[in-house]
Amino acid sequence: MDFKGKTVLVTGAGKGIGRAIAEGLAARGANVVALTRSEADLETLKAEIGCRTIAVDLADAAATAAAASEAGPVDFLVNNAGTTALDSFLDVSVETMNHLLAVNTIAPMIMSQAYARDRIARGLKGAIVNVSSVSSFIGFADHAAYCASKGALDAMTRVMANELGRQGIRVNAVNPTVTLTPMAVKAWSDPAKSAGMLNRIPLGRFADPKDVADVVLYLLGNEAGMINGIAMPVDGGFMIN
């Protein structure tokens, strides 16, 4: 997987999976445009890999559109940024649902529209990877808004793959199990809860950010040139149980 001379936009690049993706791309020669909310995270990433950085709150649709315009043009796009909330279905609020949909579903839409319009206008092919979750397949308790937002992201990915694939732009999703990021620690810190999840993973462990990043890089690259429209579990076998 050689990305020398290619520019890749990665959202949510400050921590966890997004940071691992940015690091992996830079190690393979890519010019990374890193986008996230935290200026501090961007500064440390820039010092580490020499990327271009843009700070933005992806819950703000107008700010997201402006950041997408500022970031381009790029050769590839990774919609990795995400957020979560822990509420039972009976307690989840409209505000929480709207916030998770804004970050997890609408922001990838805005980013992808800007990216695809540019590629199509210039007659260029491309690839988008959306970082989803096994939560799009499973109704985890206390994750109503998160599961809904990731299910919507997977559905949108299929439509994107259908429409944009005809323009030479492949679109795929990766669907990790619990990945050891700060967000996952927040959601799965209760041993009673995490034990049940671990028992369903034949490989016996949660994912590391690099496990997910390696699959994302594969799906961006020429080696995956005939892969379009999939939701790829990166789950240690969780989905077979």
N, C-alpha and C positions, 0 to 999 in steps of 0.2 A: 504494500500500500504506500505509494509514493505520491505526495501532494506538493512536491516542489513546484514553485511558481504559481500555486493556486491560493486563492483567498477564500477563507471560510468564516462565516458569521456563526457564532455560538452564543445563544442566549442562556442566561443563568450560569455564566462561566466562572463565577467567583468561588463557588464551593462545590464539593461533592462530585456528582457525575459530570456536570458541565466543566468543572476545572480539569478533571481527568481527560475529557474529550479535547479540551484546548491544549493541554500538555502533550497528548498523543499526536495531535495534528502538527504542532510545532516541531516535535521530534522527527516528524516525517517530511519536514520542509515547507509546511504551509505557512502562509501569512494569516494570522488569526485576528479577527475583529471580535473582541470580547464584550459582551453586553450583560450587565446585571445592575441591581439597584445599589449595591454597596460600593462607594468610592474606595474604601479601605481595601476591600477584596480585589478590586481592579488594580490598585497600585501594586499590591504584592504580586499579582499575576503578571503585570507588565514588567516588573523587575525580574521575574523568573524566566519568561519566555519572549519578552520583547514585542508584545502584541499591541494593537491599537485598541483603545477602550472607549466605551460609551456607557454612561450611567443613566439609567431610566427606570421608572416604576411602571412595570408592564400592566398594572391594573388600570392605568390611564391610557385609554385608546388613542387619544390625540398625541400624547407623548410617545407612544409606541410607534405610531405612523411616522412621526418626525425622526425617531431613532432609526427606523428602517430606511428612510430616505438618506440619512446621514451615513449609514453604514455602507451602502452600496456604492458601486456594483461589486458583487462577490460571486465566486464560482459555485459555492455550495452553501447550504443553510442547515443548521441544526437548531431546532426548536426544543431546547432542553428545560428552560425555566419553568418552575412549578411551585405551587404552594399547597398546603393542606390545612385542615381543621378537623377537630375531633368533637363531633356532636352526634347524638342519637338522631334517628330520623324525626322523632317527635319534637326534638328540640332545635333542629337546624333552622336557622333564620333565612329569610330572603336575602338579607345583606351578605351573609356568609356564602350562600349559593352563588350570588352574583359576583362576589369577589373571586371565588375559585374558578368560575367560568371565564371571568375576564382574564385572569392570568394563564390558566391552563388550556383554554380553548380559543378564546377570541384573540389573544396576543399572537399565538401561532398562525391564526388566519391572516391577521394584518401583515405579519412578517412575510408569510409565504406569498401573499398577493403581490407585495412590492417586489419580492425576489423574482417571481415567475413573470410578472409583466416586463421587467427589465430583460430577462433572458429571452423571452419570446420576441420582444421588439428588436433584439439584436440577432435573432436567428440562431441562438445558442442553446445547446442541451444543458442539463444540470441534474442535481439531485438534492432532495430534502429528506431529512430524517427527523421525525417527531418522537420525542422521548415520552412515552406513555407509561403504563403500569399494568401489572396483572390485576390491579383493582378495576380495570375496565371489563374484566371477565367475571370477577367474583364480588358478591355483595358483602363486603366486610362490615361488621357491625361498627357503628360510630363513624363511618366514612361516607355517608350519603352524598355529600357535596363533592367529595374527591372522586368517588366512583363515577358519579354522573359526569363530571368534567372530563375524566379520562375516557369514559365510554364515548362521549361526544367527540373527543379528539380522534379516537380510532375510526369512528364513522366518517368524520371529515377527511381523514387520511385516505380512506378508500375512494371517496369522491375525487379528491385531489389526484390520486394515482390514475383514475379513469380519465379525467379531463386533461390534466397536465402531461400524462404519459403520451398522449397523442401529439404533444408539442415537444417531445424528447426530454421531458423532465420527470425522472423517477421520484416517487414519494413512498416512503415506508415508515413504519413505526417500530420501535423497540419497547418491550413491555417487561421491565425488570420486576423481580420479586423484591422484598425488602432489601434495600441497598444501604450500606453503612455510611450514610450521610447525616448531617445534623438534623435534617427534617425527619429521617427515619428513626433516629434515636428518640425524638420527641414522640413519635407515634407508637413506637414499639418498645418503650423502656420498661414496661411491666413484664416481669419474667413469666407470669402466668399466661399472659397473652402471647408473648414471643415463643414460648415453648410449644404451643399448639401449632404455630406457623412452621417452626423448625422441623417438627415431627412430620410435616407433609412434604418436606424437601428431601428427596432421596440423597442428594449430595451432602446433606447435614449441616449446611451453613447458609448464612445470608450472603448476598452478593457484595463484592467490593466494587467501588466506582470504576476501576479499570476493567473489570469484567464486562461492564456495560459499554464503556468507551470503545473497547476493541471491536464490538459488534457494530457500533455506530460508524466507526471508521471503515469497516468492511462494506457496509451498505452504501456509503458515499462513493467508494472507489470503483474503478473499472471492473474489478473482479466480480462485482455484483451487478453487472450490466444488464442482466435479464431478470432482475428481482424488482418487482413493482407492486405495491399495494398490500404488502404483508404486515401483520402485527406479530412481531417475533418475540416470543417469550424468552427472557434471559433469567431463568428461574430455578436452575438446578433440578428440574423435573417436577416442580410443584404442580403444574397443570395436568400431569398424568394421573394424579391421585384423586 
